[in-house]
Amino acid sequence: MSVAAPSLPRWMTPTNLLRASVAVALLTIVLKMLAWWVSGSVGLLSDALESFVNLAGAVFALAMVTVARRPADDCHPYGHHKAEYFSSGFEGILILGAAVAILWAAGLRLLHPQPVEALGWGVALALASTACNAALAWVMLRAARVHRSAALEGDARHLLTDVWTSIGVVVGLLAVRATGWLWLDPLVAIGVALNILREGARLLWSASQGLMDEAMAPEQLARVQAVLEQHAAASGGAVRFDSLVTRRAGARSHLDVHLHLPHDWTLGQAARERRAVEQALLHAVPGLRATIELLPQDHATLFETLAARREPREEARP
């Protein structure tokens, strides 16, 4: 089963893209702070505060991607790939903190409304920074799917949140100009903060699932199961698979499965069959780490036998 991976320019690595994210974050901070300074809009201030979160998140993501690329060692025999999940969790915490700060500033402005000034310049600067974030987020999401990078995807989705935040702020400012209702500006800022809270919670949840050995992505699991079914069918029932377990660790996916073979097969035949299955799995899911245990037909491991004995007792418990 062949799965063609989208091609990317050689420079479009997670490390290079996160460096670009740091540079774009610095640029947007300048643009948005200038937009807030010329307009006095608390909505634009909330947007600028989130850009500081973008910068901190991009720097931390870059550090975690660097750690994740370290080779396995005696203390970490399975590698350092899970380091990327710390990036997503850290960004989630930063987002929640920024949301609280925005809610505080918006609440004060709602109690004491103030007119916005130089609205044209403020909107123009906000849209310019939004265009930079949108372009980079699109590129990063595309690269994240190819590299299977949790840190890259987390930073990209954070940037997309910033894009929609900026659009919401601009819409609010235009509504203030059209209606003269000054309370619309802090009200939009509150809406922005609530959206940021949602995204922060989502990132924290995603990071926690990765750290708890979440199963591989559904589309990858479907390709794995298709490979196993094809090999079982091609053998005419001579081989079968069971006890499939998968997990994700950052950009790396792992699986364990039992391959049951006829009793009269030689060790050489068994080794060739396992190698064929391994090659097919690697072709279907590039970068996969597969552990295939060979067993005779109608035999189970001791762990499976003990688990089967425990299950009826657990089901009988009230």
C-alpha positions in Angstrom: 0.0 0.0 0.0 1.7 3.2 -1.2 1.1 6.6 0.4 2.8 9.4 -1.4 3.9 12.2 0.9 3.5 15.8 -0.3 6.8 17.3 -1.4 8.2 20.4 0.3 11.2 22.6 -0.4 14.3 21.3 1.4 14.5 24.5 3.5 11.0 24.0 4.9 12.1 22.1 8.0 10.4 22.5 11.5 13.5 24.2 12.8 13.6 26.8 9.9 9.9 27.4 10.0 9.9 28.0 13.8 12.8 30.4 13.3 10.6 32.2 10.8 7.8 32.2 13.4 10.0 34.0 15.9 10.9 36.6 13.3 7.3 37.1 12.2 6.2 37.3 15.9 8.7 40.2 16.5 7.4 42.0 13.4 3.7 41.6 14.4 4.5 42.8 17.9 5.9 46.0 16.4 3.0 46.5 14.0 0.3 45.8 16.6 1.7 47.8 19.4 2.0 50.7 16.9 -1.6 50.1 15.9 -2.7 50.3 19.6 -0.5 53.4 20.2 -2.0 55.4 17.3 -5.6 54.3 18.0 -5.9 53.7 21.7 -8.1 50.7 21.0 -8.2 48.1 23.8 -9.2 45.5 21.1 -5.9 46.2 19.3 -4.1 46.1 22.7 -5.5 42.6 23.3 -4.4 41.6 19.9 -0.9 42.9 20.6 -0.7 41.1 23.9 -1.4 37.8 22.2 1.5 38.4 19.8 3.9 38.4 22.8 2.4 34.9 23.6 3.1 33.9 20.0 6.8 35.0 20.4 7.2 33.0 23.6 5.5 30.0 22.2 7.6 30.0 19.0 10.9 30.3 21.0 9.9 27.4 23.3 8.7 25.3 20.3 12.0 25.9 18.6 13.8 24.7 21.8 11.6 21.6 22.1 12.0 20.6 18.4 15.8 20.8 18.9 15.5 18.5 21.9 13.2 16.1 20.0 15.8 15.7 17.3 18.4 14.3 19.7 19.2 10.6 19.1 18.3 7.9 21.6 20.7 7.4 24.5 21.0 5.1 27.6 18.6 7.2 29.6 16.1 7.7 26.7 16.3 4.5 24.6 13.1 5.4 22.7 14.4 8.9 21.8 13.3 12.4 22.8 10.3 12.8 20.4 7.8 13.5 23.2 9.5 16.8 23.9 7.3 18.4 21.3 4.3 17.9 23.5 5.8 20.2 26.1 5.7 22.9 23.5 2.0 22.5 22.9 1.3 22.5 26.7 3.5 25.6 27.3 1.7 27.5 24.5 -1.6 26.5 26.0 -0.6 27.9 29.4 0.6 31.1 27.8 -2.6 31.5 25.9 -4.7 31.1 29.0 -2.5 33.8 30.8 -2.9 36.2 27.9 -6.7 35.6 27.9 -6.9 36.6 31.6 -4.9 39.8 30.9 -7.2 40.7 28.0 -10.3 40.1 30.1 -8.9 42.4 32.8 -8.1 45.2 30.4 -11.4 44.9 28.5 -13.4 44.9 31.8 -11.7 48.2 32.8 -12.4 49.8 29.4 -16.0 48.5 29.5 -16.5 50.3 32.8 -14.7 53.5 31.5 -15.2 53.7 27.8 -12.7 55.9 25.8 -12.9 57.0 22.2 -10.5 55.4 19.6 -8.4 57.6 17.4 -6.5 57.3 14.1 -8.7 54.3 13.4 -7.6 54.0 9.7 -3.9 53.6 10.6 -4.7 51.2 13.4 -6.8 48.9 11.1 -4.2 49.1 8.4 -1.4 48.0 10.7 -3.4 45.2 12.2 -4.3 43.9 8.8 -0.7 44.0 7.7 0.4 41.8 10.7 -2.6 39.5 10.1 -1.5 38.9 6.5 2.0 37.9 7.7 0.6 35.5 10.3 -1.9 33.9 7.9 0.7 33.2 5.3 3.2 31.7 7.8 0.4 29.6 9.4 -0.6 28.1 6.1 2.9 27.1 5.3 3.5 25.7 8.8 0.3 23.6 8.7 1.3 22.1 5.4 4.8 21.3 6.7 3.4 19.9 10.0 1.4 17.3 8.1 4.5 16.2 6.2 6.9 16.2 9.2 4.2 14.9 11.6 5.4 17.6 14.1 3.2 18.4 17.1 5.2 21.5 17.9 4.9 22.9 14.4 1.2 22.2 14.2 0.6 23.7 17.7 2.5 26.9 16.7 0.6 27.1 13.4 -2.8 26.7 15.0 -1.8 29.4 17.5 -1.0 31.7 14.7 -4.4 30.9 13.1 -6.1 31.9 16.3 -4.2 35.2 16.2 -5.4 35.7 12.6 -9.1 35.2 13.6 -8.5 37.4 16.7 -7.2 40.2 14.6 -10.1 40.0 12.1 -12.5 40.1 15.0 -10.8 43.2 16.5 -10.9 45.0 13.1 -14.6 44.2 12.7 -15.2 45.5 16.2 -13.4 48.8 15.4 -15.3 49.3 12.2 -18.5 48.7 14.1 -17.4 51.4 16.6 -16.8 53.9 13.7 -20.2 53.0 12.1 -22.3 53.2 15.3 -20.4 55.4 17.7 -20.9 52.8 20.4 -17.6 52.8 22.4 -18.6 49.8 24.4 -18.2 47.6 21.2 -14.4 47.8 21.4 -14.0 46.2 24.9 -16.9 43.8 24.1 -15.0 42.5 21.0 -11.9 42.2 23.2 -13.8 40.0 25.6 -15.0 37.9 22.7 -11.3 37.6 21.6 -10.3 36.5 25.1 -13.0 33.8 25.2 -11.8 32.5 21.9 -8.2 32.4 23.1 -9.3 30.5 26.3 -10.9 27.9 24.1 -7.7 27.5 22.0 -5.5 27.3 25.1 -7.6 24.6 26.6 -7.5 22.6 23.3 -3.7 22.8 23.1 -3.4 21.7 26.8 -5.7 18.8 26.1 -3.8 17.8 23.0 -0.5 17.9 24.8 -1.8 15.8 27.7 -3.1 13.1 25.3 0.3 12.9 23.6 2.1 12.5 26.9 -0.3 9.7 27.9 0.7 7.6 24.8 -2.4 8.4 22.6 -2.9 6.0 19.8 -1.6 6.9 16.3 -3.7 9.1 14.1 -6.8 7.4 12.7 -5.7 7.7 9.1 -2.4 6.1 9.9 -4.1 3.3 11.9 -6.4 2.6 8.9 -3.4 2.2 6.7 -1.7 -0.2 9.2 -4.8 -2.3 9.4 -5.2 -2.4 5.6 -1.6 -3.7 5.3 -2.2 -6.5 7.9 -5.5 -7.5 6.3 -3.8 -7.7 2.9 -1.0 -9.9 4.1 -3.4 -12.2 6.0 -5.6 -12.5 2.9 -2.7 -13.1 0.6 -1.5 -16.0 2.8 -4.8 -17.8 2.4 -5.3 -17.9 6.1 -1.9 -19.2 6.9 -1.0 -16.2 8.9 -3.0 -13.9 11.2 -2.4 -10.8 13.3 -3.7 -9.8 16.7 -2.9 -7.8 19.8 -2.3 -4.6 17.8 -1.3 -1.7 20.0 -0.1 1.7 18.7 1.1 5.0 20.2 2.4 8.4 19.1 5.5 10.1 20.4 5.8 13.5 18.7 6.7 12.9 15.0 7.3 9.2 15.6 4.6 6.5 15.6 5.1 3.0 17.3 3.2 -0.2 17.0 3.3 -3.7 18.6 1.6 -6.6 17.0 1.6 -10.4 17.1 2.1 -12.4 13.9 0.8 -16.0 14.1 2.4 -18.5 11.7 1.9 -22.2 10.8 3.6 -24.6 13.2 5.6 -26.3 10.4 7.2 -23.0 9.0 11.0 -22.8 9.4 12.6 -19.9 11.2 13.8 -18.6 7.8 10.2 -18.6 6.4 9.0 -16.7 9.5 11.8 -14.1 9.2 11.0 -13.5 5.5 7.3 -13.1 6.3 8.0 -10.6 9.1 10.4 -8.6 6.9 7.8 -8.4 4.2 5.2 -7.1 6.7 7.7 -4.6 8.1 8.5 -3.2 4.6 4.8 -2.8 3.8 4.1 -1.0 7.1 7.1 1.4 6.6 5.8 2.1 3.0 2.3 2.8 4.4 3.5 4.9 7.4 6.9 6.4 6.8 9.0 6.7 10.0 7.0 4.0 11.8 8.7 1.9 14.5 7.1 -1.6 14.4 7.7 -4.4 16.9 6.4 -7.7 15.4 6.4 -10.8 17.7 6.3 -14.2 16.0 4.0 -16.8 17.5 2.8 -20.3 16.3 -0.9 -20.5 15.4 -3.3 -20.9 18.3 -0.6 -19.8 20.8 -0.8 -16.7 23.0 1.7 -15.0 25.2 1.6 -15.3 29.0 0.5 -11.7 29.3 -2.5 -12.3 27.0 -3.4 -15.5 28.9 -3.3 -13.7 32.3 -5.3 -10.7 30.8 -7.9 -13.1 29.5 -8.3 -14.6 32.9 -8.7 -11.2 34.6 -11.3 -9.8 32.2 -14.2 -12.1 33.3 -13.5 -11.2 36.9 -13.5 -7.5 36.2 -16.8 -7.8 34.2 -18.4 -9.6 37.1 -17.6 -6.8 39.5 -20.6 -4.6 40.3 
